[in-house]
Amino acid sequence: MSKRGKQRAAAGRIGEPVVVAGSIPALDAFQNSLTRQGVGMPNLTNATKYPLTRMDFDFTLLNSLYRSHWIAAGIVDIPAEDMLKNWITLQSKMRPEDIDDFERRVRQTRTRAQLLEGLKWGRLYGGAIGIITLASDTDLANLSEPLELENVQMDDYRGLRILDRWMGATPSAELVDDITSPEFGMPKYYSLTGIGLNGVSVHHSRIVRFVGVKLPPIEEIAESYWGMSVLERPIEEILKRDNSSANIAGLIFRANLIVRTMADLPPLAATNNQAYQRILQSLEAQNQLLNNFSQLLLGRDETVSSQTYTFSGLADIYEEFMLDVAGAAHIPVTKLYGRSPAGMNSTGESDLQNYYDMITQEQETTLRPVLDKLLPVICMSTFGAVPDDLNYKFNSPKTVSPKEAAELAKAYTEAVASAYNANLISQKAAAKELRQQADTTGIFSNITDEDIEHTTDEYIGDRNEDMSQFADILGGLPTAPLPAVEKPESDV
């Protein structure tokens, strides 16, 4: 036997496990052929399949859900609105009036509303784009050229034009090949369709992308480099909730049934059609009398009884379906359904905190790449240059009540004062710490850079040492005790 034949013989037939000398094969999956339990057994559990649906290809269904289904619309809108609710704070040494000019430019161009629109359509359809619009781009053919910041003129920025993946934006097959670019591997151009935009090609540097759910690379390619609709994952839970709600509503009509007993009704219904029709007409007239006048006329051998049904346990089942929808959407019940927390000692604070943590993460992964590309363009249009220290942070999506703000400010102030009195931080550092908490509490926001400059870098211990020479200001002379002050006697 040849060497290759010996190797085949050692390996065994195809499908058989290869056992290496000194090793023990591990077959650790559970299987019971008699009870039909375990991996590969013909039972109800193993009959479950998870077909690949790609729901976002059915944009008609997505449109219908967004227009007519309040839960589906909330899943799309609520996180997007919370991501932009409290906007951003510029972290730069720009003058306050320059920051006001920047915010005015954002407000006049309705940039926040356009960003919100892009986030919503990206979440609904799986993808959308925003075209950075400049007044100097009068020739649409120039949109295929890269956007150079130095070419952005004063008062040039005009906002964003939002197009979703199905109604105006088609990625090109040509991809960004610059490996140093954050958009490496993404479409290099986008072909536009719409009013005045048919056949226009736009370079990716003039585009900000809004993607719903990020997909693995192979699925991303299948989706033409878009993402997935946020409705695709919770749609099954939405269907369960809708069907349970409709069935419960139908059962309400069966809560109180009037049962009427009539002699010889089955034979009449089977043999005499005219008599049966007269009976039906009689019942219709009786029903009208019952509804209008609460009267019921009975024949000699007829009886009437009432059967009342109570549907216990349905509320708990319906509640579970609602919770499943909220869990699939990653939105707390209090936010999605607008209801108060249920249960003993339930406040919903932990759910809301988890939700706001998710919103903060979405801001970093979805919104920050958009603003990183957009803010320099706005700065060039507003100031004629991009500040070297341009930076920003997202304001907390959680709105703090006045009582909570006062309690937080008190705790922060006491912590800073303790650190300063313990000789751990300087006076200037303490002032900076107090001003920094204004982002959360709104208190000490009026501490300016000039106020901080007027403080010292000295520690409180240094100041105490400088004052030690005045500790014995009387030069050792004895001091007379202060006279005792008599307390007035009480009249009580």
C-alpha positions in Angstrom: 0.0 0.0 0.0 1.2 3.4 -0.9 2.0 6.1 1.7 -1.0 8.1 0.7 -3.2 5.0 0.9 -2.0 4.3 4.4 -2.9 7.8 5.4 -6.4 7.3 4.1 -6.8 4.0 6.0 -5.6 5.6 9.2 -8.0 8.5 8.8 -10.9 6.1 8.2 -14.0 6.7 6.1 -15.4 10.2 5.6 -17.6 11.2 8.5 -15.9 9.0 11.1 -14.1 10.8 13.9 -10.3 10.6 13.7 -8.9 9.3 17.0 -5.3 10.2 17.7 -3.3 7.8 19.8 -3.5 8.7 23.5 -6.6 11.0 23.1 -10.2 10.5 24.1 -12.9 11.8 21.7 -15.4 14.1 23.3 -19.0 13.7 22.3 -20.7 15.9 25.0 -24.0 16.7 23.3 -27.1 15.4 25.0 -29.4 12.9 23.1 -32.1 10.5 24.2 -33.6 8.5 21.3 -36.4 6.9 23.4 -37.8 10.2 24.7 -36.8 12.0 21.5 -34.9 14.6 23.4 -31.6 16.3 22.6 -29.7 17.3 19.5 -31.1 16.1 16.2 -34.1 14.3 17.7 -37.5 14.8 16.0 -39.3 16.9 18.6 -41.1 20.2 18.7 -38.1 22.1 19.9 -35.7 21.0 17.2 -38.4 21.8 14.6 -37.8 25.5 15.3 -36.1 27.4 12.5 -34.8 30.9 12.2 -35.0 31.9 8.5 -33.2 34.9 7.2 -35.9 37.5 6.4 -34.1 40.8 5.7 -37.3 42.7 6.6 -35.8 46.1 5.6 -36.1 45.1 1.9 -39.9 45.4 2.4 -40.0 49.2 2.7 -43.8 49.2 2.1 -44.2 47.3 5.3 -41.8 49.6 7.1 -43.8 52.6 5.9 -47.1 51.1 7.1 -45.7 50.2 10.5 -44.3 53.7 11.0 -47.5 55.4 9.9 -50.1 53.3 11.7 -48.4 51.5 14.6 -47.7 53.6 17.6 -45.3 51.1 19.2 -43.2 50.7 16.1 -43.1 54.5 15.6 -41.9 54.8 19.3 -39.2 52.2 18.8 -37.9 54.3 15.9 -38.4 57.8 17.3 -37.8 57.7 21.1 -34.0 56.8 21.1 -33.3 59.2 18.2 -35.0 62.1 20.0 -33.2 61.3 23.3 -29.8 61.2 21.5 -30.3 64.8 20.4 -32.5 66.1 23.2 -29.8 67.9 25.1 -27.4 68.5 22.2 -23.7 69.0 22.8 -21.3 71.3 24.6 -18.3 72.7 22.8 -15.1 72.2 24.8 -12.8 74.9 23.4 -11.1 78.1 24.5 -13.3 80.1 22.1 -14.9 83.3 23.3 -18.5 83.0 24.6 -19.6 85.2 21.7 -18.0 82.8 19.2 -19.8 79.9 20.7 -23.0 81.9 20.5 -22.3 82.4 16.8 -21.8 78.7 16.3 -25.0 77.8 18.0 -26.8 80.5 16.0 -25.5 78.9 12.8 -26.7 75.5 13.9 -30.1 76.9 14.8 -30.6 79.0 11.6 -29.7 76.0 9.3 -32.0 73.7 11.4 -29.1 71.3 11.6 -30.4 69.6 14.8 -33.8 68.9 13.1 -32.1 67.5 10.1 -29.8 65.3 12.2 -32.9 64.0 13.9 -34.5 63.2 10.6 -31.5 61.3 9.4 -31.3 59.3 12.6 -35.0 58.4 12.3 -34.9 57.3 8.7 -31.6 55.4 9.3 -33.3 53.5 12.2 -36.5 52.9 10.2 -35.0 51.8 6.8 -31.6 50.7 8.0 -29.8 53.5 6.2 -29.9 57.2 5.2 -27.5 59.9 4.3 -27.2 63.7 4.8 -25.6 65.8 2.1 -23.5 68.6 3.5 -25.0 71.6 1.5 -22.9 74.6 0.7 -24.0 77.8 -1.0 -20.9 77.8 -3.1 -21.8 74.5 -4.7 -23.8 75.9 -7.5 -22.5 73.4 -10.0 -23.9 69.9 -9.1 -21.1 68.3 -11.1 -18.6 69.5 -8.5 -20.3 67.3 -5.8 -18.4 64.3 -7.2 -15.1 66.0 -6.0 -13.8 65.7 -2.5 -14.8 68.4 0.0 -11.8 70.4 1.1 -12.2 72.4 4.3 -10.1 75.3 3.1 -12.5 75.8 0.2 -15.4 76.4 2.6 -16.2 80.1 2.5 -17.7 82.3 5.2 -21.5 81.9 5.6 -21.3 78.9 3.2 -22.9 76.2 5.2 -26.6 75.7 4.5 -27.5 72.6 6.4 -28.1 68.9 5.5 -30.3 67.4 2.8 -31.6 64.0 4.2 -32.3 61.1 1.8 -33.1 57.6 2.9 -31.8 54.4 1.2 -34.9 53.8 -0.8 -35.9 57.3 -1.9 -32.8 59.0 -3.2 -29.4 57.4 -2.2 -27.7 54.5 -4.0 -24.1 53.6 -2.9 -21.6 52.9 -5.7 -19.7 49.7 -6.2 -16.4 51.7 -5.9 -15.2 51.7 -2.4 -12.9 54.0 -0.4 -9.4 52.5 -0.8 -7.5 54.8 1.5 -6.7 52.6 4.5 -6.0 55.6 6.7 -9.5 56.9 6.2 -12.2 56.2 8.8 -14.5 55.3 5.9 -12.2 52.7 4.4 -14.2 50.0 2.7 -17.3 52.1 2.5 -18.9 53.4 -0.8 -16.8 56.1 -2.4 -19.8 57.8 -4.2 -23.5 58.0 -3.8 -25.9 58.3 -6.8 -28.8 60.6 -6.0 -32.4 60.6 -7.3 -35.1 63.1 -6.5 -36.2 66.6 -7.4 -33.3 68.2 -9.2 -30.9 65.5 -8.2 -31.4 62.8 -10.8 -28.0 61.2 -11.9 -26.0 63.4 -9.5 -23.0 61.6 -8.0 -21.7 62.8 -4.6 -18.3 62.1 -3.1 -18.3 60.4 0.3 -16.5 63.3 2.0 -19.7 65.4 1.4 -21.9 62.7 3.0 -22.8 61.8 6.6 -24.2 58.3 7.0 -27.0 57.2 9.4 -27.2 53.4 9.8 -29.8 51.6 11.8 -28.3 48.4 13.3 -24.7 47.6 12.3 -24.4 44.2 10.6 -21.6 41.7 10.1 -19.5 42.3 6.9 -21.2 39.6 4.8 -24.7 40.9 5.6 -23.5 44.5 5.2 -22.4 43.7 1.6 -25.8 42.0 1.0 -27.5 45.3 2.2 -25.4 47.4 -0.1 -23.3 48.7 2.8 -26.4 49.8 4.8 -27.5 48.5 8.1 -30.7 46.8 9.4 -33.9 48.4 10.5 -34.4 48.6 14.2 -37.9 47.1 13.7 -36.6 43.7 12.4 -35.7 42.2 15.8 -38.8 43.2 17.8 -41.3 42.6 14.9 -42.1 39.0 16.1 -42.8 40.3 19.7 -45.0 43.1 18.2 -47.0 40.6 16.3 -47.6 38.5 19.5 -48.7 41.7 21.4 -51.0 42.8 18.6 -52.7 39.5 18.3 -53.1 39.1 22.0 -54.6 42.6 22.3 -57.1 41.9 19.4 -58.1 38.6 20.9 -58.7 40.1 24.3 -60.8 42.9 22.7 -62.8 40.2 21.0 -63.4 38.3 24.2 -64.9 41.4 25.8 -68.0 40.9 23.5 -68.4 37.4 24.9 -68.3 38.6 28.5 -72.1 38.4 28.9 -74.0 36.0 26.7 -77.9 35.7 26.6 -78.9 32.1 26.0 -82.4 31.4 24.6 -83.9 28.0 24.6 -86.6 27.2 22.0 -88.4 23.9 21.5 -88.1 22.1 18.2 -85.5 24.6 16.8 -83.1 22.0 15.3 -85.8 20.1 13.3 -87.2 23.4 12.0 -83.8 24.6 11.0 -83.1 21.3 9.1 -86.5 20.7 7.4 -88.5 23.9 7.1 -86.6 26.8 5.6 -89.5 29.3 5.7 -90.2 28.6 9.4 -86.5 28.9 10.2 -86.4 32.3 8.4 -89.4 33.4 10.5 -87.6 32.4 13.6 -84.5 34.4 12.6 -86.7 37.5 11.9 -88.3 37.1 15.3 -84.9 36.9 17.0 -83.8 40.1 15.2 -86.9 41.9 16.3 -86.4 40.6 19.9 -82.8 41.8 19.8 -84.0 45.3 18.7 -86.5 45.4 21.6 -83.9 44.3 24.0 -81.4 46.9 23.0 -83.9 49.8 22.7 -86.3 49.1 25.5 -84.7 46.3 27.6 -87.8 44.2 26.8 -87.9 40.6 25.8 -91.0 38.7 24.6 -91.0 34.9 25.0 -93.2 32.1 23.8 -94.8 29.5 25.9 -92.0 27.0 25.8 -89.1 29.4 25.6 -86.6 30.3 28.3 -83.8 32.8 28.6 -80.7 32.7 30.7 -77.5 34.8 31.0 -73.9 33.4 31.1 -71.2 35.7 32.4 -67.5 34.9 31.9 -64.5 36.3 33.8 -61.2 36.3 32.0 -58.7 35.9 34.8 -55.0 35.7 34.0 -55.3 37.5 30.6 -53.9 40.7 32.0 -50.7 38.9 33.2 -50.2 37.3 29.8 -50.7 40.5 28.0 -48.3 42.2 30.3 -45.6 39.7 29.5 -46.1 40.3 25.7 -45.7 44.0 26.4 -42.5 43.4 28.4 -41.1 41.2 25.5 -41.6 44.1 23.1 -39.9 46.5 25.4 -37.0 44.1 25.9 -36.6 43.5 22.2 -36.5 47.2 21.5 -34.1 48.0 24.4 -36.5 50.7 25.7 -38.0 50.6 29.2 -41.7 50.1 29.6 -42.0 53.6 31.1 -40.6 55.2 28.0 -42.1 53.0 25.3 -45.6 52.8 26.7 -45.7 56.0 28.7 -46.9 54.2 31.9 -45.8 54.4 35.5 -43.6 51.6 36.9 -45.5 48.6 38.3 -44.8 46.5 41.4 -44.1 47.1 45.0 -41.4 49.7 45.7 -40.8 50.0 41.9 -39.5 53.3 40.7 -38.1 52.3 37.2 -34.9 54.2 38.0 -32.6 51.2 37.3 -34.4 50.6 33.9 -34.0 54.2 33.0 -30.4 54.3 34.0 -29.7 51.3 31.8 -31.6 53.0 28.9 -29.6 56.2 29.3 -26.4 54.3 29.3 -27.5 52.7 26.0 -28.3 56.1 24.6 -24.9 57.4 25.6 -23.3 54.4 23.8 -25.4 55.1 20.7 -24.3 58.7 20.7 -20.7 57.6 20.6 -21.1 55.0 17.9 -23.7 56.5 15.7 -23.8 60.3 16.2 -20.1 61.1 16.9 -18.8 60.1 13.5 -21.4 62.3 11.9 -20.5 65.3 14.1 -16.8 64.8 13.6 -17.3 65.4 9.9 -19.9 68.1 10.2 -18.6 70.4 12.9 -15.4 71.5 11.1 -17.5 72.5 8.1 -19.8 74.6 10.4 -16.7 76.2 12.0 -15.2 77.1 8.7 -18.5 78.7 7.6 -18.8 80.6 10.9 -15.3 81.6 11.8 -13.3 81.1 8.7 -11.1 78.5 10.5 -11.3 75.4 12.6 -10.1 76.0 16.2 -7.1 73.9 17.0 -8.6 72.7 20.3 -12.1 72.0 18.8 -13.7 69.3 20.9 -17.2 68.6 22.2 -19.1 66.3 24.5 -22.6 65.1 24.5 -24.8 66.5 27.3 -26.4 63.9 29.5 -29.7 62.7 28.0 -31.2 62.5 31.4 -32.9 65.6 32.7 -32.1 66.4 36.3 -34.9 67.8 38.5 -34.2 70.9 40.6 -34.2 68.9 43.8 -31.8 66.3 42.4 -29.5 69.1 41.1 -29.4 70.8 44.5 -28.6 67.5 46.2 -25.8 66.7 43.7 -24.4 70.2 43.9 -24.3 70.0 47.7 -22.5 66.6 47.6 -20.0 67.9 44.9 -19.3 71.1 46.8 -18.7 69.3 50.1 -16.4 66.8 48.4 -14.4 69.6 46.8 -14.2 71.6 50.1 -13.1 68.5 51.9 -10.3 67.9 49.4 -9.2 71.5 49.6 -9.2 71.6 53.4 -7.3 68.3 53.5 -4.5 70.0 51.4 -5.1 67.6 48.5 -6.0 70.2 45.8 -5.2 73.9 45.3 -7.6 76.8 45.3 -7.5 77.0 41.5 -8.2 73.2 41.1 -11.1 73.6 43.5 -12.6 76.4 41.4 -12.2 74.3 38.3 -13.9 71.3 39.9 -16.8 73.5 41.0 -17.3 74.9 37.5 -17.1 71.5 36.0 -20.1 70.2 37.9 -22.3 72.9 36.2 -22.6 70.5 33.3 -24.6 68.2 35.5 -26.3 70.5 38.0 -26.3 73.9 36.4 -24.9 75.4 39.5 -21.6 77.4 39.5 -21.9 77.9 35.8 -21.0 81.6 36.2 -17.5 80.9 37.3 -15.5 82.4 34.4 -11.9 81.8 33.2 -11.0 85.2 34.7 -12.3 84.1 38.1 -10.2 81.0 38.0 -7.1 83.0 36.9 -7.6 85.2 40.0 -7.3 82.2 42.3 -3.9 80.8 43.4 -2.1 77.6 42.9 -1.3 77.5 46.6 -2.6 74.8 48.9 -4.3 75.7 52.1 -1.4 74.1 54.0 1.0 76.6 52.4 -1.1 79.5 53.5 -1.2 78.2 57.1 2.6 78.0 57.2 2.8 81.6 55.9 0.6 82.7 58.8 2.5 80.8 61.5 4.6 83.9 62.3 1.5 85.6 63.5 0.5 82.7 65.8 1.8 84.6 69.0 0.9 88.1 68.0 1.0 89.3 71.7 4.6 88.2 72.1 3.9 85.9 75.0 2.0 88.4 77.1 -0.7 86.8 79.3 -4.2 87.3 78.1 -7.1 88.0 80.4 -10.0 85.7 80.2 -13.2 87.1 78.7 -15.8 88.0 81.2 -18.6 85.5 81.6 -21.9 86.5 80.2 -24.9 85.8 82.4 -27.9 84.3 80.6 -31.1 86.1 81.4 -33.5 84.0 83.5 -36.4 82.5 81.7 -39.9 83.6 82.7 -41.1 80.0 82.4 
